[in-house]
């Protein structure tokens, strides 16, 4: 049985990866600071693969690893 249209999607943010120090906030997920955008992309790919999760790239260039 699929999700009903009235149900909110349930997802968990597993990691937040950024190359800007000011964007790291205290939270219950893993927050990582990358040296540059290429490092952020590489870390994100590796973490998502290890956790069998999905990746979302935000418009500001940061990444979130989520599990739906």
C-alpha positions as CSV (number, residue, x, y, z in Angstrom):
1,X,0.0,0.0,0.0
2,X,1.4,3.4,-1.0
3,X,1.4,6.6,0.8
4,X,-1.9,8.4,1.0
5,X,-2.0,11.9,-0.5
6,X,-3.0,13.3,2.8
7,X,0.0,11.8,4.7
8,X,3.1,13.9,5.2
9,X,6.2,12.3,3.8
10,X,8.5,11.0,6.5
11,X,12.2,11.6,6.0
12,X,15.3,11.9,8.1
13,X,18.2,14.2,7.5
14,X,21.2,12.0,8.0
15,X,24.0,14.5,7.1
16,X,24.5,18.1,6.1
17,X,27.6,19.0,4.1
18,X,28.8,22.5,3.4
19,X,31.9,24.4,2.6
20,X,30.8,27.5,4.5
21,X,31.5,27.4,8.2
22,X,28.7,29.8,9.1
23,X,26.1,27.4,7.8
24,X,26.9,24.6,10.3
25,X,24.3,24.6,13.1
26,X,23.8,22.4,16.0
27,X,21.4,19.6,15.1
28,X,20.8,15.9,15.5
29,X,22.3,15.0,12.2
30,X,25.9,14.8,11.1
31,X,27.2,18.2,10.0
32,X,30.5,18.3,8.0
33,X,32.6,21.2,6.8
34,X,34.3,20.6,3.5
35,X,37.4,22.5,2.3
36,X,35.8,23.3,-1.1
37,X,32.8,22.4,-3.2
38,X,34.5,19.4,-4.8
39,X,35.3,17.9,-1.4
40,X,31.7,18.5,-0.3
41,X,30.4,16.6,-3.4
42,X,32.8,13.7,-2.9
43,X,32.0,13.4,0.8
44,X,28.3,13.5,0.1
45,X,28.5,10.8,-2.5
46,X,30.5,8.5,-0.2
47,X,28.2,9.0,2.8
48,X,25.1,8.5,0.8
49,X,26.4,5.3,-0.7
50,X,27.5,4.0,2.7
51,X,24.1,4.8,4.3
52,X,22.1,3.8,1.3
53,X,20.4,7.1,1.2
54,X,19.4,9.9,-1.2
55,X,21.2,13.2,-1.8
56,X,19.6,16.6,-2.2
57,X,21.7,19.5,-3.4
58,X,20.4,22.8,-2.2
59,X,20.4,26.0,-4.3
60,X,23.2,27.4,-2.1
61,X,25.5,24.6,-3.0
62,X,25.2,22.6,0.2
63,X,24.2,18.9,0.3
64,X,21.8,17.0,2.5
65,X,21.8,13.2,2.8
66,X,18.3,12.0,3.5
67,X,16.4,8.8,4.0
68,X,12.8,8.6,2.9
